[in-house]
Structures are given as C-alpha cells and as structure tokens.
Amino acid sequence: MLRVYREVLPRAREYLNGWRIEAEKIPDPELRAQALASIDSKTFHCEGGAIYGLLAGEDIDRTIRFIVAYQTISDYLDNLCDRSTSLDPDDFRSLHLACFHALTPNAECVNYYRARAEQDDGGYLVKLVKTCQNVSRQLPSYGAIAGCLHELAERYCNLQVHKHVRVQERVPRLKAWFEEYPDSVPDLTWYEFSACAGSTLGIFCLVAYAGDPALSREFAIEVKNSYFPWMQGLHILLDYLIDREEDRLGGDLNFCTYYPSDREMTDRLIFFVREADRAVSGLPRRSFHRMIVRALLGVYLADRKVNEQKEIRRSARQIIRSCGGLPFFFLWNGLIMSRIRSRRMLP
C-alpha cells in the first residue's frame, strides 16, 4: 500500500488531470459534458486499475499511462451510451471501435461518432486511442498478448452494445448473446456472464506483464483464463451491488437485481471471491493477485452508497467476513480514499 500511495496514485492522478484538461477543450457541449462527468465521477476506476503498474517493474510509468488512457476511453464511452442522446446499437458499436483500435498499434483511427448527432470532440477520443497505441507499440511481448486482448475487448464491447439499447430489447439481446457461448463458460447465468465481460482488469494485467520479452502466448492465455470469468465478474458485480438503488431509481439495467433473492446474491458473490482466489493461485506473484481480490472488496464496500442501503450493508458484512481479516484493511483504506475524494469535490 505504501507503493500504491507513493508510486501509483500520483502517476494516475497526473495522467488523469491531463485528460481532464483535454476534455475541457472539447467543442461540442454534450461530448464535453460527458467526458468531464466520466472523469469526475469515475476517478477511482483509473486509480484502482493503475495498481497493475506494480506488476510492470521498471515499466510502471508506461503501464499506468496506458491504463489511465484506456480506462478513460471506457468510462467516456459508457457515459455516451448510458447518459447521452442515443439508443442506437450501430452508434454504440461505432464508438467502441475505439476500444479495439486502442489495443491495435497500427489501426487507423476513424470517425467514431459517425452514427450520432454530436461530432466535434476536438480530437479527444483519437488522442486517447493513440496514447494506448503508442504504449502497445513499445511492449516487447505485445504479439503474445494481442489475441487475448482482442478477445476480452470483443466481449466488453458486445456487452456495451447490448445493454444500452432500448429497455425492452436489453435482456433478450443479452440472453441471446450468452447462448452463443454454451461450452466456453462455467456455471454462470446470463447476467453473471454479462458482468464478467464488463471488466477491463484482464486487459490491464496482460499489458502489465507484456513488458517481459520472454512472455509467451501460452502464459497470456493463462492470465486471460485466470481473470475471466471470476476476477472480472467479482469486479463488476460489486460495482452493480453498490449501485443497485441508484440504478433502480434511474431505470438503468443492474445485473444484481436478477438474483432471486439477496441471500442468493450474497452467496454467489462469496463464491466469486473464492473462485477468483483459486483462478489466480497459479499465476506468478500470486499474493499480488489475491491482494487485488481483497482490494476490490475494500474499495467497493467502503463506498458511501453501501451505508445508504440496509440490504446491501448486510450483504457487504457477510462478504467481508467470509474472507478473513485482510479485507478490513482495504476497507479502512477505501474509507480514507472516499473521504479524501469527497473533500476534493467540496467548493
């Protein structure tokens, strides 16, 4: 945690502040508003993802630069799909080409806004994409991880398309998509599979490891399979857990609402914790990856929204207790970081 405070967070905040300055220059008012909102409300996504810089050794700065840029793309596009002016799946697919191009060093950028009314972002999205491409180009083992990166990104982008269309189309599309993978996923429901697709952690982990020239395709596949589905699923289900009431009021899709009961939801989250631990136990630096599991619990369950929802507070206590004492350490750190962010937002 000392390294996180000294080496990770200052770098992440520096890069994120740079993107905030760029976002403020966006000419179109709607695109500018969504870009700034995605940074202001989702800073902790970049800060949390940047912890994977610790895996990269001397390449920590380069890795965090990639992570902040890629997560900023994801958060910005999520806002454009979720909070903006379109319900068009063609628009969402066009926007999310940026996620693929960011992972493909020689890809030509296109007009990602071609299917929507708002057009002029002053080059903001292309700058983010090119930042990721520049880092990918420098990775000695990019070729070994490229296939896994694109597989994870394809699932992520498909999820973003299906879950942001008109309300009555969302669940049928997600169920049909899930049925395309009858033999490639463990015992998951359609909503758990969707959650597993919605995380960027596997991508960040692969990029952090790819500074090693000796990294093999076989190892990249091992990393991907260690993160998808359990680690990524835990990540996103926790995110939906704390947003359950907020999403209910806003009429937004929330995967945690599809569990038959709070008891089953809590049991499944505990199961995801245990399966994530098991899945990463064969990776080098196993303790780092197991730390990430507990850090996810601490960061999300320390959020103020947990205390505002009685049922969620009860589930949070049960999940934390199932994992021993270490999550309490991260919970304490999460509470501190939450209070710091709240003070920063005060006028």
DRENDO-1510 file (C-alpha; in Angstrom, 1 decimal, always signed):
<recs>
REC; n; res; u; v; w
REC; 1; MET; +0.0; +0.0; +0.0 .
REC; 2; LEU; +2.9; +2.3; +0.6 .
REC; 3; ARG; +3.9; +1.8; -3.1 .
REC; 4; VAL; +0.4; +2.4; -4.2 .
REC; 5; TYR; +0.3; +5.8; -2.4 .
REC; 6; ARG; +3.9; +6.8; -3.4 .
REC; 7; GLU; +4.2; +5.4; -6.9 .
REC; 8; VAL; +0.8; +4.6; -8.3 .
REC; 9; LEU; -1.7; +7.2; -7.3 .
REC; 10; PRO; +0.4; +10.3; -8.0 .
REC; 11; ARG; +1.1; +9.0; -11.6 .
REC; 12; ALA; -2.6; +8.0; -12.1 .
REC; 13; ARG; -3.8; +11.4; -11.0 .
REC; 14; GLU; -1.2; +13.3; -13.1 .
REC; 15; TYR; -2.3; +11.5; -16.2 .
REC; 16; LEU; -6.0; +11.8; -15.4 .
REC; 17; ASN; -5.6; +15.6; -14.8 .
REC; 18; GLY; -4.0; +15.8; -18.2 .
REC; 19; TRP; -7.0; +14.2; -19.8 .
REC; 20; ARG; -9.3; +16.4; -17.8 .
REC; 21; ILE; -7.6; +19.5; -19.3 .
REC; 22; GLU; -8.1; +17.9; -22.8 .
REC; 23; ALA; -11.8; +17.2; -22.0 .
REC; 24; GLU; -12.3; +20.8; -21.1 .
REC; 25; LYS; -11.3; +21.8; -24.6 .
REC; 26; ILE; -13.9; +19.7; -26.4 .
REC; 27; PRO; -16.0; +22.0; -28.6 .
REC; 28; ASP; -19.3; +20.1; -28.6 .
REC; 29; PRO; -21.1; +20.8; -25.3 .
REC; 30; GLU; -22.7; +17.4; -24.9 .
REC; 31; LEU; -19.5; +15.5; -25.6 .
REC; 32; ARG; -17.6; +17.8; -23.3 .
REC; 33; ALA; -20.1; +17.3; -20.5 .
REC; 34; GLN; -20.0; +13.5; -20.8 .
REC; 35; ALA; -16.2; +13.5; -20.9 .
REC; 36; LEU; -15.8; +15.6; -17.8 .
REC; 37; ALA; -18.5; +13.7; -16.0 .
REC; 38; SER; -16.8; +10.4; -16.7 .
REC; 39; ILE; -13.6; +11.7; -15.2 .
REC; 40; ASP; -15.1; +13.4; -12.2 .
REC; 41; SER; -17.4; +10.6; -11.2 .
REC; 42; LYS; -15.1; +7.6; -12.0 .
REC; 43; THR; -11.7; +8.7; -10.9 .
REC; 44; PHE; -11.4; +5.6; -8.7 .
REC; 45; HIS; -11.6; +3.4; -11.8 .
REC; 46; CYS; -8.3; +4.8; -13.1 .
REC; 47; GLU; -6.8; +4.8; -9.6 .
REC; 48; GLY; -7.7; +1.2; -9.0 .
REC; 49; GLY; -6.7; +0.0; -12.4 .
REC; 50; ALA; -3.3; +1.7; -12.1 .
REC; 51; ILE; -2.4; -0.6; -9.3 .
REC; 52; TYR; -1.5; -3.1; -12.0 .
REC; 53; GLY; +1.5; -0.8; -12.7 .
REC; 54; LEU; +3.2; -2.5; -9.8 .
REC; 55; LEU; +3.4; -5.7; -11.9 .
REC; 56; ALA; +5.3; -3.9; -14.6 .
REC; 57; GLY; +8.6; -3.3; -12.6 .
REC; 58; GLU; +10.6; -0.5; -14.3 .
REC; 59; ASP; +7.8; -0.1; -16.9 .
REC; 60; ILE; +5.4; +1.2; -14.2 .
REC; 61; ASP; +5.0; +4.7; -15.7 .
REC; 62; ARG; +4.3; +3.5; -19.2 .
REC; 63; THR; +1.9; +0.9; -17.9 .
REC; 64; ILE; -0.1; +3.4; -15.9 .
REC; 65; ARG; -0.2; +5.8; -18.8 .
REC; 66; PHE; -1.9; +3.1; -20.8 .
REC; 67; ILE; -4.2; +2.1; -18.1 .
REC; 68; VAL; -5.4; +5.6; -17.4 .
REC; 69; ALA; -6.0; +6.3; -21.1 .
REC; 70; TYR; -7.8; +3.0; -21.8 .
REC; 71; GLN; -10.0; +3.3; -18.7 .
REC; 72; THR; -10.8; +6.9; -19.6 .
REC; 73; ILE; -11.9; +5.7; -23.1 .
REC; 74; SER; -14.1; +3.0; -21.4 .
REC; 75; ASP; -15.7; +5.4; -18.9 .
REC; 76; TYR; -16.3; +8.1; -21.5 .
REC; 77; LEU; -17.9; +5.7; -23.9 .
REC; 78; ASP; -20.0; +4.3; -21.2 .
REC; 79; ASN; -21.3; +7.7; -20.4 .
REC; 80; LEU; -22.1; +8.4; -24.1 .
REC; 81; CYS; -24.1; +5.2; -24.3 .
REC; 82; ASP; -25.7; +5.4; -20.9 .
REC; 83; ARG; -26.3; +9.1; -20.2 .
REC; 84; SER; -26.4; +10.8; -23.6 .
REC; 85; THR; -28.6; +11.2; -26.6 .
REC; 86; SER; -28.6; +7.9; -28.5 .
REC; 87; LEU; -30.2; +4.4; -28.2 .
REC; 88; ASP; -28.8; +3.2; -31.5 .
REC; 89; PRO; -26.7; -0.1; -31.4 .
REC; 90; ASP; -24.9; +1.0; -34.5 .
REC; 91; ASP; -23.8; +4.1; -32.7 .
REC; 92; PHE; -22.6; +2.1; -29.7 .
REC; 93; ARG; -20.6; -0.3; -31.9 .
REC; 94; SER; -19.0; +2.5; -33.8 .
REC; 95; LEU; -18.0; +4.3; -30.6 .
REC; 96; HIS; -16.5; +1.1; -29.2 .
REC; 97; LEU; -14.3; +0.6; -32.2 .
REC; 98; ALA; -12.0; +2.9; -30.3 .
REC; 99; CYS; -11.5; +0.2; -27.7 .
REC; 100; PHE; -10.3; -2.2; -30.4 .
REC; 101; HIS; -8.1; +0.4; -32.1 .
REC; 102; ALA; -6.5; +1.4; -28.8 .
REC; 103; LEU; -5.3; -2.3; -28.5 .
REC; 104; THR; -4.1; -2.4; -32.1 .
REC; 105; PRO; -0.9; -0.3; -32.6 .
REC; 106; ASN; -1.2; +0.1; -36.4 .
REC; 107; ALA; -5.0; +0.6; -36.6 .
REC; 108; GLU; -6.2; +3.7; -38.4 .
REC; 109; CYS; -8.5; +5.9; -36.3 .
REC; 110; VAL; -11.9; +6.6; -37.9 .
REC; 111; ASN; -14.8; +8.9; -37.1 .
REC; 112; TYR; -16.1; +7.1; -34.1 .
REC; 113; TYR; -19.1; +9.4; -33.8 .
REC; 114; ARG; -20.3; +8.8; -37.3 .
REC; 115; ALA; -23.7; +7.3; -36.2 .
REC; 116; ARG; -24.6; +10.1; -33.7 .
REC; 117; ALA; -25.6; +13.8; -33.9 .
REC; 118; GLU; -22.7; +15.1; -31.8 .
REC; 119; GLN; -19.4; +15.0; -33.8 .
REC; 120; ASP; -16.8; +17.5; -32.7 .
REC; 121; ASP; -14.7; +16.4; -29.7 .
REC; 122; GLY; -11.6; +18.3; -30.9 .
REC; 123; GLY; -9.7; +15.1; -31.3 .
REC; 124; TYR; -10.1; +14.0; -27.7 .
REC; 125; LEU; -11.0; +10.3; -28.4 .
REC; 126; VAL; -8.4; +9.9; -31.0 .
REC; 127; LYS; -5.7; +11.3; -28.7 .
REC; 128; LEU; -6.8; +8.7; -26.1 .
REC; 129; VAL; -6.6; +5.9; -28.6 .
REC; 130; LYS; -3.2; +7.0; -29.9 .
REC; 131; THR; -1.8; +7.1; -26.4 .
REC; 132; CYS; -2.8; +3.5; -25.9 .
REC; 133; GLN; -1.4; +2.5; -29.3 .
REC; 134; ASN; +1.9; +4.2; -28.6 .
REC; 135; VAL; +2.3; +2.2; -25.4 .
REC; 136; SER; +1.3; -1.0; -27.1 .
REC; 137; ARG; +3.8; -0.4; -29.8 .
REC; 138; GLN; +6.6; -0.3; -27.2 .
REC; 139; LEU; +5.6; -3.5; -25.4 .
REC; 140; PRO; +8.2; -6.3; -26.1 .
REC; 141; SER; +5.6; -9.0; -25.9 .
REC; 142; TYR; +2.6; -7.3; -27.5 .
REC; 143; GLY; +2.4; -10.0; -30.1 .
REC; 144; ALA; +2.0; -12.6; -27.4 .
REC; 145; ILE; -0.9; -10.9; -25.7 .
REC; 146; ALA; -2.7; -9.4; -28.7 .
REC; 147; GLY; -5.1; -12.2; -29.3 .
REC; 148; CYS; -6.2; -12.3; -25.6 .
REC; 149; LEU; -6.5; -8.5; -25.5 .
REC; 150; HIS; -8.9; -8.6; -28.5 .
REC; 151; GLU; -10.9; -11.5; -27.1 .
REC; 152; LEU; -11.5; -9.6; -23.9 .
REC; 153; ALA; -12.2; -6.4; -25.7 .
REC; 154; GLU; -14.7; -8.1; -28.0 .
REC; 155; ARG; -16.8; -9.3; -25.1 .
REC; 156; TYR; -16.6; -5.9; -23.4 .
REC; 157; CYS; -17.7; -4.1; -26.5 .
REC; 158; ASN; -20.6; -6.5; -27.2 .
REC; 159; LEU; -21.8; -6.0; -23.7 .
REC; 160; GLN; -21.8; -2.3; -24.1 .
REC; 161; VAL; -23.8; -2.5; -27.3 .
REC; 162; HIS; -26.4; -4.9; -25.9 .
REC; 163; LYS; -27.0; -3.3; -22.5 .
REC; 164; HIS; -27.5; +0.2; -23.7 .
REC; 165; VAL; -30.2; -0.3; -26.4 .
REC; 166; ARG; -33.9; +0.4; -25.8 .
REC; 167; VAL; -35.1; -1.0; -22.4 .
REC; 168; GLN; -37.3; -3.7; -23.9 .
REC; 169; GLU; -34.5; -5.0; -26.1 .
REC; 170; ARG; -31.7; -5.3; -23.5 .
REC; 171; VAL; -32.5; -8.6; -21.7 .
REC; 172; PRO; -33.4; -10.5; -24.9 .
REC; 173; ARG; -30.2; -9.4; -26.6 .
REC; 174; LEU; -28.1; -10.3; -23.6 .
REC; 175; LYS; -29.7; -13.7; -23.2 .
REC; 176; ALA; -29.2; -14.4; -26.9 .
REC; 177; TRP; -25.6; -13.3; -26.7 .
REC; 178; PHE; -25.0; -15.6; -23.7 .
REC; 179; GLU; -26.3; -18.5; -25.6 .
REC; 180; GLU; -23.6; -18.1; -28.2 .
REC; 181; TYR; -21.1; -19.4; -25.6 .
REC; 182; PRO; -22.7; -22.7; -24.5 .
REC; 183; ASP; -19.4; -24.6; -24.0 .
REC; 184; SER; -16.9; -21.8; -23.1 .
REC; 185; VAL; -18.2; -20.6; -19.7 .
REC; 186; PRO; -18.6; -22.3; -16.4 .
REC; 187; ASP; -21.9; -22.5; -14.5 .
REC; 188; LEU; -22.9; -18.9; -14.9 .
REC; 189; THR; -26.3; -17.2; -15.5 .
REC; 190; TRP; -26.7; -14.8; -18.4 .
REC; 191; TYR; -26.5; -11.8; -16.1 .
REC; 192; GLU; -23.3; -13.1; -14.4 .
REC; 193; PHE; -21.7; -13.8; -17.8 .
REC; 194; SER; -22.6; -10.2; -18.8 .
REC; 195; ALA; -21.0; -8.9; -15.7 .
REC; 196; CYS; -17.8; -10.9; -16.3 .
REC; 197; ALA; -17.5; -9.3; -19.8 .
REC; 198; GLY; -17.7; -5.8; -18.4 .
REC; 199; SER; -14.3; -5.5; -16.6 .
REC; 200; THR; -11.0; -4.2; -18.0 .
REC; 201; LEU; -8.9; -5.8; -15.3 .
REC; 202; GLY; -7.7; -8.7; -17.6 .
REC; 203; ILE; -6.5; -6.2; -20.2 .
REC; 204; PHE; -4.6; -4.2; -17.7 .
REC; 205; CYS; -3.0; -7.4; -16.2 .
REC; 206; LEU; -1.9; -8.5; -19.7 .
REC; 207; VAL; -0.4; -5.1; -20.6 .
REC; 208; ALA; +1.5; -5.0; -17.2 .
REC; 209; TYR; +3.1; -8.4; -17.9 .
REC; 210; ALA; +3.9; -7.6; -21.6 .
REC; 211; GLY; +7.0; -5.6; -20.7 .
REC; 212; ASP; +8.7; -9.0; -20.2 .
REC; 213; PRO; +10.3; -10.0; -23.6 .
REC; 214; ALA; +10.1; -13.7; -22.6 .
REC; 215; LEU; +6.3; -13.7; -22.1 .
REC; 216; SER; +4.7; -16.5; -24.2 .
REC; 217; ARG; +1.2; -16.8; -25.8 .
REC; 218; GLU; +0.6; -19.7; -23.5 .
REC; 219; PHE; +1.2; -17.6; -20.5 .
REC; 220; ALA; -1.0; -14.8; -21.9 .
REC; 221; ILE; -3.9; -17.4; -22.3 .
REC; 222; GLU; -3.3; -18.5; -18.7 .
REC; 223; VAL; -3.6; -14.9; -17.5 .
REC; 224; LYS; -6.8; -14.3; -19.5 .
REC; 225; ASN; -8.3; -17.5; -18.2 .
REC; 226; SER; -7.4; -16.6; -14.6 .
REC; 227; TYR; -9.2; -13.3; -14.9 .
REC; 228; PHE; -12.2; -14.2; -17.0 .
REC; 229; PRO; -14.7; -15.0; -15.6 .
REC; 230; TRP; -14.2; -14.9; -11.9 .
REC; 231; MET; -12.0; -11.9; -11.1 .
REC; 232; GLN; -13.7; -9.8; -13.7 .
REC; 233; GLY; -17.1; -11.0; -12.6 .
REC; 234; LEU; -16.4; -10.1; -9.0 .
REC; 235; HIS; -15.2; -6.7; -10.0 .
REC; 236; ILE; -18.4; -5.8; -12.0 .
REC; 237; LEU; -20.9; -7.5; -9.7 .
REC; 238; LEU; -19.5; -5.4; -6.8 .
REC; 239; ASP; -19.9; -2.3; -8.9 .
REC; 240; TYR; -23.5; -3.2; -9.6 .
REC; 241; LEU; -24.1; -4.2; -6.0 .
REC; 242; ILE; -23.4; -0.7; -4.6 .
REC; 243; ASP; -25.3; +1.0; -7.5 .
REC; 244; ARG; -28.5; -1.1; -7.1 .
REC; 245; GLU; -30.7; +1.5; -5.6 .
REC; 246; GLU; -29.3; +4.3; -7.8 .
REC; 247; ASP; -30.0; +2.2; -10.9 .
REC; 248; ARG; -33.5; +1.3; -9.8 .
REC; 249; LEU; -34.3; +5.0; -9.4 .
REC; 250; GLY; -32.7; +5.8; -12.7 .
REC; 251; GLY; -34.3; +2.9; -14.6 .
REC; 252; ASP; -30.9; +1.5; -15.5 .
REC; 253; LEU; -30.1; -2.2; -16.0 .
REC; 254; ASN; -28.4; -3.7; -13.0 .
REC; 255; PHE; -27.3; -7.3; -13.0 .
REC; 256; CYS; -27.6; -7.7; -9.3 .
REC; 257; THR; -31.3; -7.3; -9.5 .
REC; 258; TYR; -31.8; -10.5; -11.4 .
REC; 259; TYR; -30.8; -12.8; -8.5 .
REC; 260; PRO; -33.9; -14.5; -7.0 .
REC; 261; SER; -33.0; -13.1; -3.5 .
REC; 262; ASP; -30.4; -11.1; -1.6 .
REC; 263; ARG; -29.3; -14.3; +0.1 .
REC; 264; GLU; -28.5; -16.0; -3.2 .
REC; 265; MET; -26.8; -12.8; -4.5 .
REC; 266; THR; -24.6; -12.7; -1.4 .
REC; 267; ASP; -23.8; -16.4; -1.6 .
REC; 268; ARG; -22.8; -16.0; -5.3 .
REC; 269; LEU; -20.6; -13.1; -4.6 .
REC; 270; ILE; -18.8; -15.1; -1.9 .
REC; 271; PHE; -18.5; -17.9; -4.4 .
REC; 272; PHE; -17.0; -15.5; -6.9 .
REC; 273; VAL; -14.4; -14.4; -4.3 .
REC; 274; ARG; -13.4; -18.0; -3.7 .
REC; 275; GLU; -13.2; -18.8; -7.4 .
REC; 276; ALA; -11.2; -15.7; -8.1 .
REC; 277; ASP; -8.7; -16.7; -5.4 .
REC; 278; ARG; -8.5; -20.2; -6.9 .
REC; 279; ALA; -8.2; -19.0; -10.5 .
REC; 280; VAL; -5.2; -16.6; -9.8 .
REC; 281; SER; -3.4; -19.0; -7.5 .
REC; 282; GLY; -1.3; -20.4; -10.4 .
REC; 283; LEU; +0.0; -17.0; -11.6 .
REC; 284; PRO; +3.4; -15.6; -10.7 .
REC; 285; ARG; +3.2; -13.2; -7.8 .
REC; 286; ARG; +0.1; -15.0; -6.6 .
REC; 287; SER; -0.1; -12.8; -3.5 .
REC; 288; PHE; -0.5; -9.6; -5.7 .
REC; 289; HIS; -3.5; -11.0; -7.5 .
REC; 290; ARG; -5.1; -12.3; -4.3 .
REC; 291; MET; -4.5; -8.8; -2.9 .
REC; 292; ILE; -6.5; -7.4; -5.8 .
REC; 293; VAL; -9.4; -9.6; -4.8 .
REC; 294; ARG; -9.4; -8.1; -1.3 .
REC; 295; ALA; -8.8; -4.6; -2.6 .
REC; 296; LEU; -11.9; -4.9; -4.8 .
REC; 297; LEU; -13.9; -5.8; -1.7 .
REC; 298; GLY; -12.4; -2.9; +0.3 .
REC; 299; VAL; -12.8; -0.2; -2.4 .
REC; 300; TYR; -16.3; -1.0; -3.4 .
REC; 301; LEU; -17.7; -1.9; +0.0 .
REC; 302; ALA; -16.3; +1.2; +1.6 .
REC; 303; ASP; -18.4; +3.3; -0.8 .
REC; 304; ARG; -20.9; +5.6; +0.9 .
REC; 305; LYS; -23.7; +4.0; -1.1 .
REC; 306; VAL; -23.3; +0.8; +0.9 .
REC; 307; ASN; -24.3; +2.5; +4.2 .
REC; 308; GLU; -27.3; +4.1; +2.4 .
REC; 309; GLN; -28.8; +0.7; +1.6 .
REC; 310; LYS; -29.7; -1.5; +4.5 .
REC; 311; GLU; -29.8; -4.8; +2.5 .
REC; 312; ILE; -26.6; -4.0; +0.7 .
REC; 313; ARG; -24.9; -3.2; +4.1 .
REC; 314; ARG; -25.9; -6.6; +5.4 .
REC; 315; SER; -24.6; -8.4; +2.3 .
REC; 316; ALA; -21.3; -6.4; +2.5 .
REC; 317; ARG; -20.7; -7.5; +6.1 .
REC; 318; GLN; -21.3; -11.2; +5.1 .
REC; 319; ILE; -19.0; -11.0; +2.1 .
REC; 320; ILE; -16.2; -9.3; +4.1 .
REC; 321; ARG; -16.4; -11.8; +7.0 .
REC; 322; SER; -16.2; -14.8; +4.6 .
REC; 323; CYS; -12.7; -13.7; +3.5 .
REC; 324; GLY; -10.9; -13.3; +6.9 .
REC; 325; GLY; -9.3; -10.2; +8.2 .
REC; 326; LEU; -7.4; -8.7; +5.3 .
REC; 327; PRO; -10.4; -7.1; +3.5 .
REC; 328; PHE; -10.9; -4.9; +6.6 .
REC; 329; PHE; -7.5; -3.4; +5.9 .
REC; 330; PHE; -8.6; -2.4; +2.4 .
REC; 331; LEU; -12.0; -1.3; +3.7 .
REC; 332; TRP; -10.2; +1.1; +6.0 .
REC; 333; ASN; -8.1; +2.4; +3.1 .
REC; 334; GLY; -11.2; +2.6; +1.0 .
REC; 335; LEU; -13.0; +4.7; +3.6 .
REC; 336; ILE; -10.0; +7.1; +3.8 .
REC; 337; MET; -9.8; +7.5; +0.0 .
REC; 338; SER; -13.6; +8.0; -0.2 .
REC; 339; ARG; -13.4; +10.9; +2.3 .
REC; 340; ILE; -10.4; +12.5; +0.5 .
REC; 341; ARG; -12.4; +12.4; -2.8 .
REC; 342; SER; -15.5; +13.9; -1.0 .
REC; 343; ARG; -13.4; +16.8; +0.3 .
REC; 344; ARG; -11.9; +17.5; -3.1 .
REC; 345; MET; -15.4; +17.8; -4.5 .
REC; 346; LEU; -16.4; +20.4; -2.0 .
REC; 347; PRO; -16.5; +24.0; -3.2 .
</recs>
